[in-house]
């Protein structure tokens, strides 16, 4: 997998997990404050699309993951 695919996979996983933990109808509901984490991930995706810079992608490159799409 490339940095692009791993980054998007992790972002999607975090969004779905934080929604499951933050929505009261969910069987694994913990607190509505988990929705703030959903917003944080969304803001990071927005920021990376505008600036073309992503910390996670840079870290994955340093760990030897193949860069690219």
C-alpha positions as protocol buffer text, in pm:
chain_id: "A"
residue {
  index: 1
  type: UNK
  ca { x: 0 y: 0 z: 0 }
}
residue {
  index: 2
  type: UNK
  ca { x: 109 y: 356 z: -60 }
}
residue {
  index: 3
  type: UNK
  ca { x: 110 y: 652 z: 178 }
}
residue {
  index: 4
  type: UNK
  ca { x: -199 y: 791 z: 3 }
}
residue {
  index: 5
  type: UNK
  ca { x: -405 y: 476 z: 56 }
}
residue {
  index: 6
  type: UNK
  ca { x: -292 y: 421 z: 417 }
}
residue {
  index: 7
  type: UNK
  ca { x: -363 y: 783 z: 511 }
}
residue {
  index: 8
  type: UNK
  ca { x: -715 y: 771 z: 369 }
}
residue {
  index: 9
  type: UNK
  ca { x: -782 y: 430 z: 523 }
}
residue {
  index: 10
  type: UNK
  ca { x: -678 y: 550 z: 869 }
}
residue {
  index: 11
  type: UNK
  ca { x: -877 y: 874 z: 834 }
}
residue {
  index: 12
  type: UNK
  ca { x: -1189 y: 683 z: 729 }
}
residue {
  index: 13
  type: UNK
  ca { x: -1145 y: 432 z: 1011 }
}
residue {
  index: 14
  type: UNK
  ca { x: -1105 y: 710 z: 1269 }
}
residue {
  index: 15
  type: UNK
  ca { x: -1413 y: 892 z: 1141 }
}
residue {
  index: 16
  type: UNK
  ca { x: -1631 y: 581 z: 1155 }
}
residue {
  index: 17
  type: UNK
  ca { x: -1496 y: 481 z: 1497 }
}
residue {
  index: 18
  type: UNK
  ca { x: -1545 y: 826 z: 1647 }
}
residue {
  index: 19
  type: UNK
  ca { x: -1899 y: 842 z: 1507 }
}
residue {
  index: 20
  type: UNK
  ca { x: -1976 y: 503 z: 1661 }
}
residue {
  index: 21
  type: UNK
  ca { x: -1837 y: 621 z: 1996 }
}
residue {
  index: 22
  type: UNK
  ca { x: -2012 y: 960 z: 1980 }
}
residue {
  index: 23
  type: UNK
  ca { x: -2365 y: 890 z: 1858 }
}
residue {
  index: 24
  type: UNK
  ca { x: -2610 y: 791 z: 2131 }
}
residue {
  index: 25
  type: UNK
  ca { x: -2788 y: 527 z: 1923 }
}
residue {
  index: 26
  type: UNK
  ca { x: -2467 y: 332 z: 1874 }
}
residue {
  index: 27
  type: UNK
  ca { x: -2415 y: 8 z: 2070 }
}
residue {
  index: 28
  type: UNK
  ca { x: -2064 y: 125 z: 2166 }
}
residue {
  index: 29
  type: UNK
  ca { x: -2161 y: 484 z: 2259 }
}
residue {
  index: 30
  type: UNK
  ca { x: -1923 y: 643 z: 2511 }
}
residue {
  index: 31
  type: UNK
  ca { x: -1965 y: 1021 z: 2495 }
}
residue {
  index: 32
  type: UNK
  ca { x: -2083 y: 1284 z: 2247 }
}
residue {
  index: 33
  type: UNK
  ca { x: -1740 y: 1444 z: 2285 }
}
residue {
  index: 34
  type: UNK
  ca { x: -1607 y: 1180 z: 2044 }
}
residue {
  index: 35
  type: UNK
  ca { x: -1773 y: 1383 z: 1768 }
}
residue {
  index: 36
  type: UNK
  ca { x: -1505 y: 1648 z: 1826 }
}
residue {
  index: 37
  type: UNK
  ca { x: -1249 y: 1389 z: 1709 }
}
residue {
  index: 38
  type: UNK
  ca { x: -1457 y: 1340 z: 1394 }
}
residue {
  index: 39
  type: UNK
  ca { x: -1436 y: 1715 z: 1331 }
}
residue {
  index: 40
  type: UNK
  ca { x: -1059 y: 1711 z: 1399 }
}
residue {
  index: 41
  type: UNK
  ca { x: -1000 y: 1440 z: 1138 }
}
residue {
  index: 42
  type: UNK
  ca { x: -1222 y: 1623 z: 889 }
}
residue {
  index: 43
  type: UNK
  ca { x: -1033 y: 1949 z: 944 }
}
residue {
  index: 44
  type: UNK
  ca { x: -702 y: 1771 z: 891 }
}
residue {
  index: 45
  type: UNK
  ca { x: -828 y: 1625 z: 563 }
}
residue {
  index: 46
  type: UNK
  ca { x: -942 y: 1970 z: 453 }
}
residue {
  index: 47
  type: UNK
  ca { x: -610 y: 2128 z: 554 }
}
residue {
  index: 48
  type: UNK
  ca { x: -407 y: 1863 z: 369 }
}
residue {
  index: 49
  type: UNK
  ca { x: -613 y: 1911 z: 53 }
}
residue {
  index: 50
  type: UNK
  ca { x: -548 y: 2286 z: 56 }
}
residue {
  index: 51
  type: UNK
  ca { x: -181 y: 2286 z: 157 }
}
residue {
  index: 52
  type: UNK
  ca { x: -66 y: 1956 z: 2 }
}
residue {
  index: 53
  type: UNK
  ca { x: 103 y: 1872 z: 335 }
}
residue {
  index: 54
  type: UNK
  ca { x: 9 y: 1579 z: 556 }
}
residue {
  index: 55
  type: UNK
  ca { x: 201 y: 1484 z: 871 }
}
residue {
  index: 56
  type: UNK
  ca { x: 91 y: 1120 z: 857 }
}
residue {
  index: 57
  type: UNK
  ca { x: 207 y: 1083 z: 496 }
}
residue {
  index: 58
  type: UNK
  ca { x: 545 y: 1229 z: 590 }
}
residue {
  index: 59
  type: UNK
  ca { x: 578 y: 990 z: 884 }
}
residue {
  index: 60
  type: UNK
  ca { x: 484 y: 693 z: 666 }
}
residue {
  index: 61
  type: UNK
  ca { x: 749 y: 795 z: 409 }
}
residue {
  index: 62
  type: UNK
  ca { x: 1012 y: 802 z: 685 }
}
residue {
  index: 63
  type: UNK
  ca { x: 899 y: 453 z: 789 }
}
residue {
  index: 64
  type: UNK
  ca { x: 971 y: 333 z: 435 }
}
residue {
  index: 65
  type: UNK
  ca { x: 620 y: 316 z: 291 }
}
residue {
  index: 66
  type: UNK
  ca { x: 608 y: 374 z: -83 }
}
residue {
  index: 67
  type: UNK
  ca { x: 488 y: 730 z: -156 }
}
residue {
  index: 68
  type: UNK
  ca { x: 224 y: 805 z: -415 }
}
residue {
  index: 69
  type: UNK
  ca { x: -134 y: 728 z: -512 }
}
